[in-house]
Amino acid sequence: MSDLEFARVVVLEAILKERELQDAVWENQEEYSDSWWHVIVTEKNGQVAKEIHEKSQRQLFRKLIEICAMYFAWAEINPKMEK
């Protein structure tokens, strides 16, 4: 396994773990509108920018995983999702 393949495994596992955590905390998120999701992920993007500015690689990774999991959740409930 190459370094890139290993990194993908680590990242995907972290995203899935974060999704499970988010589900446990927030439970059913199906009733939220696209506007709500957009506001929430925009706020998270601000946190990513802050970590870039502060040069905190560990916190940057954590925030990137959180936002990826949020986009993942948004895609899961999107009514236009292909079945």
Rosetta blueprint (number, residue, H / E / L):
1 M L
2 S L
3 D H
4 L H
5 E H
6 F H
7 A H
8 R H
9 V H
10 V H
11 V H
12 L H
13 E H
14 A H
15 I H
16 L H
17 K H
18 E H
19 R H
20 E H
21 L H
22 Q H
23 D H
24 A H
25 V H
26 W H
27 E L
28 N L
29 Q L
30 E L
31 E L
32 Y L
33 S L
34 D H
35 S H
36 W H
37 W H
38 H H
39 V H
40 I H
41 V H
42 T H
43 E H
44 K H
45 N H
46 G H
47 Q H
48 V H
49 A H
50 K H
51 E H
52 I H
53 H H
54 E H
55 K L
56 S L
57 Q H
58 R H
59 Q H
60 L H
61 F H
62 R H
63 K H
64 L H
65 I H
66 E H
67 I H
68 C H
69 A H
70 M H
71 Y H
72 F H
73 A H
74 W H
75 A H
76 E H
77 I H
78 N L
79 P L
80 K L
81 M L
82 E L
83 K L
